[in-house]
Amino acid sequence: MRATQIREDHYRCDSCSTEFFLDSDDITIHHKHETGPDRSNPISSLWNTVAASPRRKVLILLALAFFFSFMAIIPIIALGIFGGSASRNSSDDKGVSLACEQLMTFTSTAGRPIVLVCGSARPKESIADWDNAKGFMYFLDGETHEVIKELLLPEVTGRVSLTDGRQFADGIFYVILNKQHLYAIDRSTLDVKEIHGEDYKRPEFTEGFGELDFYYPQYGDALQGKTNLGKSFVYYPIANKLYTEESVFDAYKEKLPEPKLTTHFVFSDQTTDYEDQQIQLVRYHVLEQAGYPRHTPSFGWENDSHSYYPKKVFVSNYHKEHSLLQSYEDFTPGAYYFSPKVIHESADQILIAFKPTAAADAKWILRCLDAQTAKVLWTCTEEVGDFDFYVAASRFSGGYVLVDYSNTWLISSEGKSVSRMDVHNHFRS
């Protein structure tokens, strides 16, 4: 050890700057630490504190080894626990590029608006590599835009496309991907389960689904497709009713076990027979039962081709008979609508979208009406003038969440446009 004498019997170590003095009676070295610890390097400070003890050196080395080993495995533990709820940035960190499909929305059983986006997740280094693409689902809170849940669907491979999504009368929201994979989403937990043909416990579906789609919405909550044996079907899972593509059109003849008088809204059609006739918002009442075959009547002035003597009618006898129509009325007489659509209906409100004129550049208008009195509750034109013709909505206590192919809007219960987000760009960036 090299040291410099600073006064009689007092020395300073040239290596560590420790001051000490020699007691000539018992030849003991006394250390005196005048310099403070290097707080920028706590490990170095700790090491200097025990520098005179080889045994302590060993203990400190073991402690440090354990500390750094523990810190190294924390990310692994966290990934195992939280790997199913990564955000958009975490997807970027994983080197994944997302290709999003049409947006969907529904309200959870807790009353929260949910925006569902699904599509393909591909390696970023080979964005055109569809062979290694996997399906994904993101659940967003429609009000806060927070990612609630993120799922990878390893069973869906290659280029992923959304066939459709729809909520059935039993409250389950169903999604079909690539015309092959049917998923049931529990609206209380957002758990996702793939439904296979054999899950319906019908002998016709034992071999599974070969091709799958939702049946036309005007005919109720049904699936259509082909089994793996090539047999076509139309199936109503709630009622457990199975039809062929031909026999389903006679389903209206079957007696419903417990029919109820139900109210719906629809816009009339502008037919070629009477193109100058005004489009009407129709409130109609039919007998139907949730989950069973039904038929949405078509309204609009036409010459009834189903009658022996064609005459001008607003709804044909064919539609009256097939829909079990009981009554109907012009809900907003005198109002003008162009390219209109009923977006959402409930017992107290209906939400409609329409263009105020026939001009090609006319902007969309969003309007909420009292479902009992037809009173205009609010009209919104902010930020909604350019949404796609496809638009869906979910309702919650704070208003409505709307989605089209790529965008989502939050409209307050007073009809104010609160926010808008391009979801596709958000996840692609």
C-alpha atoms as one frame of an Amber mdcrd trajectory, in Angstrom:
protein
   0.000   0.000   0.000   1.326   3.459  -0.957   0.580   6.294   1.507   1.523
   9.956   2.015   2.293  11.350   5.478   0.199  14.436   6.201   1.430  15.031
   9.812   3.119  13.078  12.541   1.817   9.474  12.605  -1.009  10.461  10.232
  -1.123   9.195   6.623  -3.457   9.195   3.567  -3.776   6.183   1.277  -2.805
   7.122  -2.298  -5.329   4.654  -3.743  -8.542   5.259  -1.785  -7.767   8.587
   0.010  -8.498   6.982   3.384  -6.761   8.755   6.294  -5.251   6.659   9.081
  -2.749   6.914  11.923  -0.333   4.472  13.501  -0.576   3.702  17.210   3.045
   2.842  18.045   2.052   1.079  21.265  -0.001  -1.749  19.711   0.750  -1.219
  15.995  -2.947  -0.803  15.124  -4.100   1.010  12.008  -7.069   3.314  12.690
  -9.124   4.419   9.689 -10.817   7.805   9.479 -13.156   8.368   6.522 -13.292
  12.085   5.789 -14.561  11.815   2.196 -18.339  11.329   1.735 -19.730   8.417
  -0.255 -19.982   8.677  -4.049 -23.790   8.902  -4.259 -23.662   8.695  -8.035
 -22.322   5.176  -7.652 -23.944   3.513  -4.621 -22.430   0.142  -5.454 -18.909
   1.627  -5.340 -19.725   3.332  -2.035 -20.960   0.084  -0.545 -17.878  -1.715
  -1.732 -15.502   0.847  -0.159 -17.329   0.552   3.141 -16.403  -3.109   3.425
 -13.109  -2.958   1.565 -11.127  -4.111   4.590 -13.135  -7.352   5.008 -12.614
 -10.198   2.484 -15.532 -12.102   3.988 -17.836  -9.146   3.492 -16.598  -8.846
  -0.077 -17.831 -12.352  -0.783 -21.199 -11.663   0.839 -21.631  -8.439  -1.116
 -20.710 -10.175  -4.383 -23.354 -12.831  -3.743 -25.951 -10.186  -2.848 -25.218
  -8.194  -5.984 -25.406 -11.304  -8.163 -28.810 -12.162  -6.698 -30.042  -8.555
  -7.130 -29.139  -8.329 -10.824 -30.499 -11.816 -11.530 -33.834 -10.845  -9.960
 -33.989  -7.600 -11.938 -33.341  -9.519 -15.152 -36.298 -11.886 -14.678 -38.853
  -9.199 -13.701 -39.709  -8.422 -17.380 -40.186 -12.136 -18.038 -42.553 -12.461
 -15.072 -44.449  -9.348 -16.129 -44.801 -10.622 -19.693 -46.254 -13.874 -18.421
 -48.792 -12.061 -16.233 -49.743  -9.118 -18.425 -48.922 -10.390 -21.902 -52.614
 -10.525 -22.890 -53.322  -6.804 -22.467 -50.593  -5.017 -24.356 -51.135  -1.540
 -25.778 -50.506  -0.312 -29.310 -46.918   0.621 -28.397 -46.252  -2.828 -27.006
 -47.304  -4.288 -30.345 -44.795  -1.998 -32.008 -42.127  -3.152 -29.554 -42.850
  -6.759 -30.489 -42.157  -5.955 -34.130 -45.759  -6.520 -35.216 -47.681  -4.642
 -37.897 -51.476  -4.609 -37.696 -53.903  -4.624 -40.643 -57.339  -3.664 -39.312
 -60.791  -4.599 -40.574 -64.148  -2.838 -40.252 -64.938  -1.604 -36.726 -67.776
  -2.972 -34.598 -69.353  -1.720 -31.395 -71.601  -2.985 -28.611 -72.447  -2.111
 -25.021 -71.080  -4.312 -22.243 -73.398  -5.623 -19.536 -71.779  -3.050 -17.219
 -73.028  -0.303 -19.548 -69.699   0.602 -21.157 -69.427   1.254 -24.909 -66.989
  -1.194 -26.485 -65.273  -0.754 -29.848 -64.015  -3.996 -31.358 -61.281  -4.023
 -33.979 -59.879  -7.184 -35.495 -57.596  -8.120 -38.355 -54.127  -9.471 -39.126
 -50.944  -9.187 -37.090 -47.802  -9.636 -39.203 -44.048  -9.443 -38.551 -42.858
  -5.892 -39.198 -39.696  -7.010 -40.949 -41.804  -8.707 -43.645 -45.063  -6.773
 -43.838 -46.111  -8.607 -47.013 -45.666 -12.019 -45.367 -49.301 -13.082 -45.079
 -48.353 -16.723 -44.527 -47.144 -15.901 -41.015 -50.008 -13.528 -40.164 -52.224
 -14.275 -37.160 -55.664 -13.005 -36.275 -56.115 -10.505 -33.439 -58.898  -8.751
 -31.530 -58.628  -5.460 -29.636 -61.331  -4.257 -27.260 -61.371  -0.495 -26.705
 -63.439   1.585 -24.321 -65.431   3.731 -26.738 -65.392   6.732 -24.406 -61.743
   6.773 -23.249 -60.190   4.888 -26.220 -58.229   2.818 -23.698 -57.303  -0.709
 -24.801 -59.161  -2.979 -22.396 -58.138  -6.310 -23.834 -55.908  -7.625 -26.598
 -56.136 -11.157 -27.940 -54.074 -13.084 -30.450 -55.995 -15.735 -32.396 -53.355
 -18.281 -33.440 -55.976 -20.529 -35.032 -56.729 -17.798 -37.612 -53.787 -17.690
 -39.995 -52.920 -15.959 -43.234 -54.775 -12.914 -44.517 -57.523 -12.263 -41.987
 -60.817 -10.694 -43.038 -63.935  -9.881 -41.062 -66.989 -11.649 -42.412 -69.385
  -9.867 -40.049 -70.308  -9.186 -36.427 -73.738  -9.169 -34.818 -75.404  -9.234
 -31.408 -78.138 -11.830 -31.018 -81.233 -11.572 -28.842 -79.550 -13.647 -26.112
 -77.077 -10.782 -25.592 -74.036 -12.564 -27.031 -72.008 -10.677 -29.623 -70.820
 -12.956 -32.427 -67.961 -12.399 -34.869 -67.109 -14.450 -37.957 -63.601 -14.316
 -39.431 -62.581 -15.668 -42.831 -65.995 -17.335 -43.247 -64.730 -20.181 -41.071
 -64.225 -19.080 -37.475 -67.247 -18.209 -35.312 -66.511 -16.429 -32.016 -68.909
 -15.740 -29.152 -68.047 -12.720 -26.998 -69.335 -12.623 -23.425 -70.380  -8.981
 -22.938 -69.922  -9.214 -19.152 -66.298 -10.399 -19.168 -65.218  -9.827 -22.813
 -64.114 -13.448 -22.866 -63.933 -14.855 -26.399 -64.766 -18.448 -27.266 -64.631
 -20.083 -30.664 -67.818 -21.995 -31.465 -67.457 -25.177 -33.491 -70.199 -27.085
 -35.258 -70.217 -29.878 -32.707 -70.818 -27.343 -29.897 -74.441 -27.016 -31.060
 -74.952 -30.733 -30.422 -76.862 -31.363 -33.620 -76.018 -34.431 -35.716 -76.011
 -32.269 -38.864 -73.035 -30.269 -37.512 -70.942 -33.184 -36.221 -68.448 -32.785
 -39.051 -68.070 -29.046 -38.348 -68.565 -25.913 -40.403 -66.967 -25.652 -43.818
 -68.231 -22.132 -44.551 -70.078 -19.716 -42.312 -71.867 -16.362 -42.442 -74.719
 -14.543 -40.734 -78.090 -14.889 -42.394 -79.786 -11.760 -43.713 -80.514  -9.519
 -40.697 -84.106  -8.895 -41.798 -84.809 -12.595 -41.159 -83.574 -12.720 -37.569
 -80.668 -14.139 -35.550 -79.414 -16.953 -37.748 -76.284 -18.482 -39.243 -75.981
 -19.753 -42.773 -73.314 -21.753 -44.520 -72.172 -25.233 -45.389 -71.041 -28.139
 -43.283 -67.747 -29.873 -43.991 -69.815 -32.421 -45.883 -71.068 -29.703 -48.234
 -74.658 -29.462 -46.971 -76.139 -25.947 -46.929 -78.102 -24.767 -43.894 -79.767
 -21.828 -42.137 -79.634 -22.245 -38.368 -81.300 -20.252 -35.572 -79.214 -21.159
 -32.479 -81.468 -19.560 -29.823 -84.568 -21.372 -31.077 -82.469 -24.388 -32.170
 -84.256 -24.348 -35.529 -82.521 -25.744 -38.616 -83.669 -25.110 -42.206 -82.476
 -25.575 -45.726 -82.020 -22.534 -47.942 -85.444 -23.249 -49.452 -87.482 -24.245
 -46.387 -86.504 -21.168 -44.365 -88.832 -18.998 -46.466 -91.788 -20.946 -45.127
 -90.697 -20.587 -41.507 -93.263 -17.792 -41.001 -95.989 -20.426 -41.227 -94.786
 -22.069 -38.024 -96.610 -21.100 -34.860 -94.449 -19.158 -32.399 -94.504 -20.585
 -28.841 -94.795 -17.203 -27.090 -95.097 -14.335 -29.600 -95.019 -10.736 -28.394
 -96.129  -7.499 -29.995 -92.885  -5.699 -30.799 -92.204  -2.218 -32.145 -89.527
  -1.429 -34.745 -88.537   1.428 -37.041 -87.498   1.378 -40.678 -87.276   3.812
 -43.590 -89.462   3.192 -46.619 -87.944   2.479 -50.022 -88.154   4.691 -53.076
 -89.271   2.295 -55.802 -89.023   2.626 -59.573 -92.825   2.567 -59.730 -93.127
   5.853 -57.816 -89.740   7.550 -57.673 -91.276  10.907 -56.744 -92.791   9.573
 -53.526 -91.299  10.866 -50.295 -89.249   8.517 -48.093 -90.943   7.968 -44.726
 -89.721   6.873 -41.308 -92.130   4.066 -40.445 -92.970   2.814 -36.978 -94.492
  -0.664 -37.230 -95.726  -3.383 -34.886 -95.287  -7.110 -35.494 -95.740 -10.376
 -33.641 -92.388 -12.063 -33.089 -90.330 -14.077 -30.626 -86.695 -13.411 -29.826
 -84.351 -15.852 -31.546 -86.983 -17.305 -33.876 -87.344 -16.675 -37.624 -88.850
 -13.297 -38.433 -89.280 -11.054 -41.433 -88.759  -7.284 -41.634 -91.531  -5.836
 -43.824 -90.613  -3.602 -46.735 -92.492  -0.325 -47.064 -92.655   1.991 -50.069
 -95.208   2.919 -52.688 -95.329   0.333 -55.462 -97.644  -1.653 -57.656 -98.313
  -4.818 -55.713 -97.138  -7.566 -58.062 -98.214 -10.222 -55.563-101.900  -9.325
 -55.993-104.046 -10.719 -58.785-104.992  -7.168 -59.732-101.903  -4.999 -59.162
-102.635  -1.793 -57.312-100.704   0.988 -55.622 -99.830  -0.046 -52.070 -97.426
   1.090 -49.355 -96.825  -2.450 -48.074 -97.717  -5.597 -49.984 -99.805  -8.474
 -48.729 -96.717 -10.653 -49.077 -94.828  -8.563 -46.498 -97.845  -8.300 -44.235
 -98.224 -12.065 -44.147 -94.551 -12.994 -43.792 -93.793 -10.424 -41.080 -96.986
 -10.958 -39.042 -97.529  -7.214 -39.384-100.170  -5.808 -37.047-100.033  -2.051
 -37.733 -97.809   0.766 -38.978 -97.655   4.555 -39.281 -95.641   7.421 -40.751
 -93.669   8.418 -37.643 -92.482  11.862 -38.842 -94.988  13.052 -41.466 -93.741
  15.884 -43.663 -90.040  15.292 -42.934 -87.598  14.921 -45.844 -84.912  12.228
 -45.811 -82.298  11.233 -48.364 -80.152   8.081 -48.085 -81.491   7.530 -44.551
 -80.641   4.783 -42.085 -81.925   3.730 -38.661 -78.725   3.296 -36.652 -80.043
   2.399 -33.212 -83.467   1.804 -31.696 -84.653   1.322 -28.136 -87.854   1.724
 -26.155 -87.281   5.437 -25.534 -85.012   6.682 -28.355 -84.148   6.058 -31.974
 -80.998   7.312 -33.677 -81.113   8.000 -37.410 -78.676   9.303 -40.030 -79.687
  10.974 -43.272 -78.783  13.628 -45.841 -80.989  16.736 -45.869 -81.011  17.128
 -49.666 -80.440  15.040 -52.780 -77.247  16.961 -53.628 -74.221  14.733 -54.225
 -72.117  16.731 -51.759 -74.756  16.858 -49.010 -73.337  16.097 -45.557 -74.731
  13.557 -43.154 -76.943  14.601 -40.265 -77.309  12.605 -37.068 -80.641  12.949
 -35.243 -82.077  11.470 -32.074 -85.860  11.161 -31.703 -88.159  10.270 -28.838
 -89.380   6.764 -29.728 -92.851   7.465 -28.355 -93.620  11.005 -29.536 -91.202
  11.560 -32.480 -89.952  14.734 -30.752 -86.474  15.749 -31.934 -84.226  15.392
 -28.892 -81.119  16.668 -30.671 -79.495  17.026 -34.074 -75.753  16.741 -34.643
 -73.775  17.784 -37.713 -70.366  18.261 -36.069 -67.642  15.903 -37.291 -70.166
  13.358 -38.654 -70.723  14.800 -42.102 -68.277  12.450 -43.798 -68.840   9.064
 -42.174 -69.256   6.010 -44.386 -72.710   4.764 -45.290 -71.924   1.800 -43.055
 -72.316   3.071 -39.507 -73.223   1.297 -36.262 -73.799   2.572 -32.749 -73.762
   1.503 -29.113 -75.573   3.446 -26.419 -74.441   4.121 -22.840 -75.267   6.597
 -20.058 -73.030   9.281 -21.579 -74.539   9.158 -25.070 -73.655   7.147 -28.161
 -70.485   5.703 -29.661 -70.567   5.409 -33.442 -68.225   3.498 -35.715 -67.794
   3.246 -39.461 -65.106   1.345 -41.313 -62.177   3.141 -39.667 -63.420   5.880
 -37.317 -65.150   6.077 -33.983 -67.150   9.032 -32.652 -68.336   9.877 -29.161
 -71.610  11.803 -29.180 -72.851  13.119 -25.838 -76.398  12.603 -24.591 -77.001
  16.254 -25.556 -75.963  15.617 -29.146 -72.488  17.204 -28.981 -69.548  15.650
 -30.830 -67.059  15.009 -28.005 -64.279  13.167 -29.816 -63.332  11.350 -32.977
 -60.504   8.886 -33.598 -59.234   7.115 -36.697 -58.709   3.730 -35.082 -56.939
   2.197 -38.071 -54.283   4.907 -38.176 -53.920   4.745 -34.397 -52.945   1.107
 -34.480 -50.923   1.284 -37.668 -48.690   4.136 -36.467
